[in-house]
Amino acid sequence: MSILCVTVLAVLIADQAIKLMVRRLAAGDGVALGPCGSLRVAVGRLWLRRLGGQFSDLAIWSIWVAATVSLVIAAAFVSIDPVFVGLLVGGSLSHAIESSVRGFVTDICVRNRAAFNLADLALAVGAIGIVGEFLIDLHRTLA
């Protein structure tokens, strides 16, 4: 359980610190990176808010709590690496907090490529890790 908590806190703190630093550095037109282009801040909304309905912060937090509790309980019964669970919970927590406080999620765009942030990367790695573990367990079971 301690690895799970450390991972959640590490993702949350690192994501918010990077976003704060980039927002301060890239205020205005962004930061020139020389031949690599530039670094700029992009604003995005949580997918729940993109659905068109007016989802309140209470609805977002209710969904987050239900999903997190379900994931942690499932991880306790199935052998899932707590780091992957922590990455999912930490990334989603960072997005939920930022969406509640600012009304949007800060993304970072480098060289006009796809905008992303550390929480997005944590969510992707956590999801891929959990699916990979399930596939490995399934292969062992069938073999």
C-alpha positions as CSV (number, residue, x, y, z in Angstrom):
1,M,0.0,0.0,0.0
2,S,2.9,2.4,0.7
3,I,4.2,2.0,-2.9
4,L,0.8,2.9,-4.2
5,C,0.6,6.0,-2.0
6,V,4.2,7.1,-2.9
7,T,3.4,6.7,-6.6
8,V,0.2,8.6,-6.4
9,L,1.9,11.5,-4.5
10,A,4.9,11.5,-6.9
11,V,2.8,11.7,-10.0
12,L,0.5,14.4,-8.4
13,I,3.4,16.6,-7.2
14,A,5.6,16.2,-10.3
15,D,2.7,16.9,-12.7
16,Q,1.5,20.0,-10.9
17,A,5.1,21.3,-10.4
18,I,5.9,20.9,-14.1
19,K,2.7,22.6,-15.1
20,L,3.4,25.5,-12.7
21,M,6.9,25.9,-14.0
22,V,5.8,25.8,-17.7
23,R,2.9,28.2,-17.1
24,R,5.4,30.7,-15.5
25,L,8.0,30.3,-18.1
26,A,5.7,30.2,-21.1
27,A,3.5,33.1,-20.1
28,G,2.5,34.9,-23.3
29,D,3.9,33.4,-26.5
30,G,5.8,30.5,-25.0
31,V,9.4,29.7,-24.7
32,A,11.7,29.5,-27.7
33,L,13.7,26.2,-27.8
34,G,16.0,27.2,-30.6
35,P,16.0,24.7,-33.5
36,C,13.6,22.5,-31.5
37,G,10.8,25.0,-31.9
38,S,9.0,26.3,-28.9
39,L,7.2,25.3,-25.8
40,R,3.7,26.6,-25.1
41,V,0.8,26.0,-22.8
42,A,-2.4,24.6,-24.2
43,V,-5.7,24.4,-22.2
44,G,-7.9,21.3,-22.4
45,R,-11.0,20.1,-20.6
46,L,-11.7,16.8,-19.0
47,W,-13.6,14.4,-21.2
48,L,-16.6,14.6,-18.9
49,R,-16.8,18.3,-19.5
50,R,-16.4,17.8,-23.3
51,L,-19.5,15.6,-23.4
52,G,-21.6,18.8,-23.5
53,G,-23.4,18.4,-20.2
54,Q,-22.7,20.5,-17.2
55,F,-20.8,18.2,-15.0
56,S,-20.3,19.7,-11.6
57,D,-17.2,19.2,-9.5
58,L,-19.3,17.0,-7.2
59,A,-20.1,14.7,-10.2
60,I,-16.4,14.6,-11.3
61,W,-15.2,13.8,-7.7
62,S,-18.0,11.2,-7.2
63,I,-16.9,9.4,-10.4
64,W,-13.2,9.7,-9.5
65,V,-13.8,8.2,-6.0
66,A,-15.9,5.3,-7.3
67,A,-13.4,4.5,-10.0
68,T,-10.4,4.7,-7.6
69,V,-12.0,2.6,-4.9
70,S,-13.0,0.0,-7.5
71,L,-9.5,-0.1,-8.9
72,V,-7.8,-0.4,-5.5
73,I,-10.2,-3.1,-4.4
74,A,-9.7,-5.0,-7.7
75,A,-5.9,-4.6,-7.3
76,A,-6.1,-6.2,-3.9
77,F,-7.8,-9.3,-5.2
78,V,-5.8,-9.6,-8.4
79,S,-2.0,-9.5,-8.6
80,I,-1.6,-6.0,-10.1
81,D,1.6,-4.1,-9.5
82,P,0.8,-1.2,-7.2
83,V,3.0,1.1,-9.2
84,F,0.6,0.8,-12.2
85,V,-2.4,1.4,-10.0
86,G,-0.6,4.4,-8.5
87,L,0.1,5.8,-11.9
88,L,-3.6,5.6,-12.9
89,V,-4.8,7.1,-9.6
90,G,-2.2,9.8,-9.5
91,G,-2.7,10.9,-13.0
92,S,-6.5,11.0,-12.7
93,L,-6.2,12.8,-9.3
94,S,-4.0,15.5,-10.8
95,H,-6.5,16.0,-13.6
96,A,-9.5,16.1,-11.2
97,I,-7.8,18.6,-8.9
98,E,-6.7,20.9,-11.7
99,S,-10.2,20.7,-13.3
100,S,-11.8,21.6,-10.0
101,V,-9.5,24.5,-9.2
102,R,-9.0,26.0,-12.7
103,G,-11.9,24.6,-14.7
104,F,-9.5,23.1,-17.2
105,V,-6.4,21.0,-17.5
106,T,-3.0,22.5,-18.5
107,D,-1.3,20.7,-21.3
108,I,2.2,21.3,-22.7
109,C,2.8,21.5,-26.4
110,V,6.3,21.2,-27.9
111,R,6.9,22.1,-31.6
112,N,3.2,22.2,-32.4
113,R,2.9,18.5,-31.7
114,A,0.2,16.9,-29.6
115,A,-0.4,18.6,-26.3
116,F,0.2,16.4,-23.2
117,N,1.3,16.5,-19.6
118,L,2.9,14.1,-17.0
119,A,-0.6,13.0,-15.8
120,D,-1.5,11.9,-19.3
121,L,1.8,9.9,-19.5
122,A,1.1,8.3,-16.1
123,L,-2.4,7.3,-17.1
124,A,-1.1,5.7,-20.4
125,V,1.7,3.8,-18.7
126,G,-0.5,2.7,-15.8
127,A,-3.2,1.4,-18.2
128,I,-0.7,-0.3,-20.5
129,G,1.0,-1.9,-17.5
130,I,-2.3,-3.3,-16.1
131,V,-3.4,-4.6,-19.5
132,G,0.0,-6.1,-20.0
133,E,-0.1,-7.8,-16.6
134,F,-3.6,-9.2,-17.4
135,L,-2.4,-10.6,-20.7
136,I,0.7,-12.2,-19.1
137,D,-1.5,-13.8,-16.4
138,L,-4.0,-15.0,-19.1
139,H,-1.1,-16.5,-21.1
140,R,0.2,-18.3,-18.0
141,T,-3.3,-19.6,-17.2
142,L,-3.9,-20.9,-20.7
143,A,-0.4,-22.4,-21.0
